[in-house]
């Protein structure tokens, strides 16, 4: 999910979390940009670290308002040991940790985890649940790179932050759009941003960051964002607790081989391997046809609509497959989800597709197969009524391959093998 940076609005500090008192910056204080660069180096060169942060973000304009909270925790130490954990309200939360030999990944909402041997490269985050965890993984890097975009900075009066019952004396630095090394194009609807950074004087670490900006979404819609990030814990080059790198699965957690593809989950359930439901189709003449009536013959069922571009695009290829099947006992059925039966019937007739098509405006067929809401959907049922192929994100070659596996008489319907790149044409 793309993260927009918005905002130029007044900062409201979380009630009871932070109270600020101003003081005057001494004349011998380091220059703002030099100080920010020195702080960044502490993060960049730390051989071990443990950082925890809480970010509250508000996106708004005259017609909309969105609030979200992100909680991150990251730790690294010698021997390929690490722990990245992130939680957001919309994507959920995930944890990945390594003890130097084994990598565990746990999804909190799924209550499931995987166990893998450690590899040279840390696994990529490949699901929505792991979005915030990916932010945790780059948490230290983002702080180390903070001053890179700026050619200047402004130092504000020092402040004392009160957080978790303790007082922290802070330098305060502000960077704005005008401080960027790369100038905004003249005359363009440019984004405007401002960051205010509170730095612990004693340890030269960042304890709070407020980011405010005003941008144009898609170059047109003005939107404001205000985000306040509080760093609840920052330990650089300290002794990281060994327990951070040990995974103890919760009692209700289950071990799985791997997490499912997030795009596949959006498509709905995969019925492959299950017995086909007793679906009924309404014919144009008013008769009702049952899927069970085709038992003993394989059935290729395609759910489509005239308004679905991918559906229409694959029809000629399905027609060629039907033609190639010839007199084999493969039953070909299509089910349209158009608003009225005539639209799909006229569409097929005009293009010479004469197979049996049934109308399903209420999507009862899709519901019977496990509602996905995504078409085209192709389902192949064998002679025993078992679903052997069920997909919404497929190629015609994959359909042909599934049909070819029905038995020897269908083997010639397999997709043609691709030519070897090693053989030059004569």
C-alpha positions in Angstrom: 0.0 0.0 0.0 1.4 3.3 -1.0 1.9 5.8 1.9 1.2 9.4 1.1 2.9 12.2 3.0 0.4 15.0 3.7 -0.2 17.8 6.1 0.7 21.5 6.9 -1.7 21.6 9.9 -1.2 22.2 13.6 0.3 19.4 15.6 -1.7 18.0 18.5 0.5 16.0 20.8 -1.1 12.8 22.3 -2.7 13.7 25.5 -0.7 12.8 28.5 2.1 11.3 26.4 4.4 14.3 25.8 4.6 17.7 27.6 7.0 20.3 26.2 8.8 23.2 27.9 11.0 25.6 26.0 14.5 26.7 26.8 17.0 28.8 24.9 19.6 27.1 22.7 23.1 27.8 23.9 25.3 29.7 21.4 27.9 26.9 21.2 25.3 24.3 20.1 26.3 22.4 16.9 24.8 23.6 13.6 21.4 22.1 12.8 22.4 20.0 9.7 25.7 18.9 11.2 23.9 17.7 14.3 21.3 15.9 12.3 24.1 14.2 10.2 25.9 13.2 13.4 22.8 11.7 14.9 22.2 9.7 11.7 25.7 8.3 11.8 24.9 6.8 15.3 22.1 4.8 13.6 24.1 3.9 10.5 27.2 2.6 12.3 25.5 0.8 15.3 26.6 -2.8 15.4 23.5 -3.7 17.4 20.3 -1.9 18.2 16.7 -2.1 19.5 14.2 0.5 18.5 10.4 0.7 19.2 8.2 3.4 17.8 4.5 4.4 17.7 3.2 6.5 14.8 -0.2 8.2 14.7 -1.1 9.5 11.3 -4.1 11.7 10.2 -5.0 12.3 6.5 -7.6 14.9 5.8 -9.2 17.5 3.5 -12.6 19.2 3.5 -14.4 16.0 2.5 -12.5 13.2 4.1 -10.5 12.3 7.3 -8.5 9.1 8.0 -6.6 8.2 11.2 -4.3 5.2 11.6 -1.7 4.0 14.0 1.4 1.9 13.4 3.5 0.2 16.0 7.0 -1.0 15.1 9.7 -2.9 16.9 13.1 -3.8 15.4 16.3 -5.3 16.8 19.5 -6.6 15.3 22.6 -8.1 16.8 25.7 -10.1 15.7 25.5 -13.5 14.2 22.5 -12.8 11.8 20.1 -12.4 14.7 17.2 -10.1 14.2 13.6 -9.3 15.1 11.1 -7.2 13.1 7.6 -6.8 14.3 4.9 -4.4 12.9 1.2 -3.8 13.5 -1.4 -1.7 11.7 -5.2 -1.5 12.0 -6.0 -2.4 8.4 -3.3 -4.9 7.4 -2.8 -6.6 10.7 0.5 -7.6 12.3 3.4 -9.9 11.6 6.7 -10.9 13.2 9.9 -12.2 11.7 12.9 -13.2 13.8 16.1 -15.2 13.5 18.4 -16.7 16.1 21.2 -16.9 13.5 20.2 -20.4 12.3 16.5 -20.5 11.9 13.9 -17.9 10.7 10.4 -17.8 12.1 7.6 -15.8 10.5 4.3 -15.4 12.4 1.1 -13.7 11.3 -0.9 -12.6 14.4 -4.4 -12.5 12.9 -4.0 -15.8 11.1 -2.4 -17.4 14.2 0.0 -19.3 11.9 3.8 -19.4 11.5 6.5 -20.8 9.3 10.0 -22.1 10.1 12.8 -21.9 7.6 16.6 -22.3 7.7 18.4 -19.0 7.5 19.5 -18.0 4.0 22.0 -15.6 2.7 19.1 -13.2 1.9 16.3 -12.4 4.3 12.9 -13.4 2.9 10.8 -10.7 1.2 7.6 -9.6 2.8 4.9 -10.8 0.4 1.6 -10.2 2.1 -0.6 -7.5 3.5 0.0 -8.7 7.0 3.7 -8.2 6.6 3.4 -4.6 5.4 4.2 -3.0 8.8 6.8 -5.7 9.5 8.6 -4.5 6.4 8.5 -1.0 7.8 10.1 -2.3 11.0 12.9 -3.9 9.0 13.8 -0.5 7.5 13.2 1.5 10.7 16.9 1.9 11.5 17.8 2.7 7.9 15.1 5.4 7.6 16.6 7.2 10.6 20.2 6.8 9.3 19.1 8.3 5.9 17.1 11.2 7.4 19.5 14.1 6.5 20.5 12.8 3.1 17.9 14.8 1.1 18.6 18.2 2.8 21.2 20.9 2.2 20.2 22.9 5.2 18.2 22.8 8.4 17.0 25.2 11.1 17.6 24.8 14.8 14.7 25.9 17.1 14.8 26.6 20.8 15.6 23.6 23.0 12.7 21.8 24.7 12.2 19.3 27.5 9.9 16.4 26.7 8.2 14.6 29.4 7.5 11.0 28.5 6.8 7.9 30.5 7.6 9.8 33.8 11.0 11.1 32.8 12.2 14.4 31.4 14.4 14.5 28.3 16.3 17.6 27.3 16.2 17.9 23.6 17.6 19.8 20.6 14.9 20.7 18.2 15.6 20.8 14.4 13.2 21.6 11.6 13.6 20.9 7.8 11.3 22.1 5.1 10.7 21.8 1.4 13.1 24.8 0.9 15.9 22.8 2.6 15.8 20.0 0.0 18.9 19.5 -2.2 16.7 19.1 -5.3 14.5 22.1 -6.0 10.8 21.8 -6.9 9.9 22.6 -10.5 8.9 26.3 -11.0 5.2 26.8 -11.6 4.2 23.2 -10.7 1.7 22.2 -8.1 4.4 21.2 -5.7 4.1 19.3 -2.5 5.1 21.1 0.7 6.4 19.4 3.8 7.9 20.2 7.2 9.6 17.8 9.7 10.3 18.7 13.3 12.8 16.5 15.0 13.4 16.2 18.8 16.9 14.9 19.7 17.9 13.6 23.1 20.9 15.7 24.1 22.5 13.1 26.3 22.4 10.2 23.8 22.0 12.0 20.5 19.1 9.8 19.5 15.7 10.8 18.0 12.9 10.7 20.6 10.1 12.3 18.5 9.4 13.3 14.9 6.4 15.3 13.6 5.9 15.3 9.8 3.4 17.7 8.3 2.8 18.2 4.6 0.4 19.4 2.0 0.3 17.5 -1.3 -1.9 17.1 -4.4 -3.1 13.5 -4.8 -2.9 12.5 -8.5 -1.7 16.1 -9.1 -5.2 17.5 -8.4 -6.8 16.8 -5.0 -5.2 18.8 -2.1 -4.7 16.7 1.0 -3.1 17.3 4.4 -1.3 14.8 6.6 0.0 15.1 10.1 2.0 12.2 11.6 3.6 12.1 15.1 6.1 9.4 15.7 7.3 8.7 19.3 10.4 6.5 19.8 9.5 4.7 23.0 12.9 2.9 23.1 16.2 3.4 21.4 19.3 1.4 22.3 22.3 1.6 20.0 25.3 -0.6 20.5 23.9 -1.8 23.8 23.4 -5.4 24.9 20.3 -6.7 23.2 18.3 -9.2 25.3 18.7 -12.7 24.0 15.0 -13.4 24.5 14.2 -11.1 21.6 15.6 -13.6 19.2 13.8 -16.7 20.5 10.4 -17.6 19.1 7.8 -19.3 21.4 4.7 -19.9 19.4 1.4 -19.1 21.1 -0.6 -22.1 22.2 -3.3 -21.5 19.5 -0.7 -21.0 16.7 -0.4 -23.6 14.0 2.7 -24.5 12.0 2.3 -24.3 8.2 4.6 -24.9 5.3 4.1 -21.5 3.8 1.6 -18.6 3.7 -0.8 -18.4 0.9 -0.4 -15.9 -2.0 -2.3 -12.8 -0.9 -3.7 -12.3 -4.4 -5.0 -15.9 -4.4 -6.8 -15.1 -1.1 -8.5 -12.1 -2.7 -9.7 -14.4 -5.5 -11.6 -16.6 -3.0 -11.5 -20.3 -2.2 -9.8 -22.8 -4.5 -12.2 -25.7 -5.0 -9.6 -28.0 -6.5 -9.8 -31.5 -5.0 -13.3 -31.1 -3.8 -16.5 -32.7 -5.1 -18.4 -30.3 -7.4 -21.6 -28.9 -5.8 -25.1 -29.8 -7.2 -25.4 -26.7 -9.3 -28.5 -25.9 -11.4 -28.5 -23.8 -14.5 -31.5 -21.9 -16.0 -31.7 -22.4 -19.8 -33.1 -19.8 -22.1 -36.2 -21.9 -22.8 -37.0 -22.0 -19.1 -35.7 -25.5 -18.4 -33.4 -26.2 -15.5 -30.3 -28.2 -16.1 -28.4 -29.9 -13.3 -24.6 -30.3 -13.2 -25.2 -33.7 -11.8 -26.8 -34.8 -15.0 -23.4 -34.7 -16.7 -21.8 -37.1 -14.2 -19.7 -39.7 -16.2 -18.4 -37.0 -18.5 -15.8 -34.3 -17.8 -17.2 -30.8 -17.7 -15.4 -27.5 -18.4 -17.3 -24.7 -16.8 -16.5 -21.0 -17.6 -18.1 -18.1 -15.7 -17.9 -14.9 -17.7 -19.7 -11.6 -18.7 -19.7 -9.4 -21.8 -18.5 -6.4 -19.7 -15.5 -8.4 -18.5 -12.6 -7.6 -21.0 -10.4 -10.6 -19.9 -13.4 -12.9 -20.3 -14.1 -11.7 -23.8 -10.4 -12.0 -24.7 -10.2 -15.6 -23.8 -13.4 -16.8 -25.5 -11.7 -17.4 -28.9 -9.0 -19.5 -27.2 -11.7 -21.5 -25.4 -13.6 -22.0 -28.7 -10.4 -23.4 -30.2 -10.0 -25.8 -27.3 -13.6 -27.0 -27.8 -12.9 -27.4 -31.5 -9.7 -29.4 -30.9 -11.6 -31.6 -28.4 -13.8 -32.8 -31.3 -16.0 -35.7 -30.5 -14.4 -36.4 -27.2 -16.9 -36.5 -24.3 -15.8 -33.1 -22.9 -18.9 -31.1 -22.0 -18.3 -27.3 -22.4 -20.6 -24.9 -20.4 -20.4 -21.2 -20.0 -22.4 -19.2 -17.4 -22.8 -15.4 -17.9 -23.3 -12.8 -15.2 -24.7 -10.1 -17.4 -27.8 -8.1 -16.3 -30.0 -9.9 -18.8 -29.8 -13.2 -20.7 -30.3 -11.6 -24.1 -27.1 -9.5 -23.9 -24.8 -12.6 -23.6 -26.9 -14.8 -26.0 -26.7 -12.2 -28.7 -23.0 -11.6 -28.1 -22.2 -15.4 -28.5 -24.4 -15.8 -31.5 -22.9 -12.9 -33.3 -19.4 -14.5 -32.9 -20.5 -18.0 -33.8 -20.0 -19.5 -30.3 -22.7 -22.2 -30.2 -21.9 -24.0 -26.9 -24.4 -24.2 -24.0 -24.6 -20.9 -22.2 -26.7 -20.3 -19.1 -27.6 -17.0 -17.5 -26.8 -16.3 -13.8 -27.5 -12.7 -12.9 -27.7 -13.5 -9.2 -24.3 -15.3 -9.3 -25.7 -18.5 -7.8 -23.1 -20.6 -9.6 -20.2 -18.5 -8.3 -21.7 -18.7 -4.8 -22.0 -22.5 -5.1 -18.4 -22.8 -6.1 -17.3 -20.5 -3.2 -17.9 -16.8 -3.9 -15.0 -15.0 -5.3 -16.4 -12.1 -7.3 -13.6 -12.4 -9.8 -14.1 -13.5 -13.4 -13.3 -15.2 -15.7 -13.4 -18.3 -13.6 -12.8 -21.7 -15.2 -13.5 -24.9 -13.4 -12.8 -28.4 -14.7 -14.7 -31.4 -13.2 -13.7 -35.0 -14.0 -16.0 -37.9 -14.7 -16.4 -38.7 -11.0 -17.6 -35.2 -10.2 -14.3 -34.1 -8.6 -13.0 -30.6 -9.3 -9.5 -30.9 -10.8 -8.9 -27.3 -11.8 -10.4 -24.1 -10.4 -8.8 -20.7 -11.3 -9.5 -17.0 -11.9 -6.0 -16.1 -12.8 -5.0 -18.5 -15.5 -3.8 -18.9 -19.0 -5.4 -21.0 -21.8 -2.3 -23.2 -21.7 -3.0 -24.0 -18.0 -6.6 -25.0 -18.9 -5.3 -27.2 -21.7 -2.8 -28.8 -19.4 -5.5 -29.6 -16.9 -7.7 -31.1 -19.6 -4.8 -33.2 -21.0 -4.4 -34.7 -17.5 -7.9 -36.1 -17.6 -6.7 -39.2 -19.3 -4.8 -40.6 -22.4 -7.6 -39.7 -24.8 -7.2 -36.0 -23.9 -3.4 -35.9 -24.0 -3.2 -34.3 -27.5 -5.0 -31.2 -26.1 -1.9 -30.3 -24.0 -0.3 -27.0 -24.9 2.4 -27.1 -27.5 5.9 -27.1 -25.9 7.9 -23.9 -26.3 10.8 -24.1 -28.7 14.2 -24.5 -27.1 16.2 -21.2 -27.0 19.3 -23.3 -27.7 18.0 -24.4 -31.2 18.5 -21.8 -33.9 15.9 -21.8 -36.7 17.1 -23.1 -40.0 
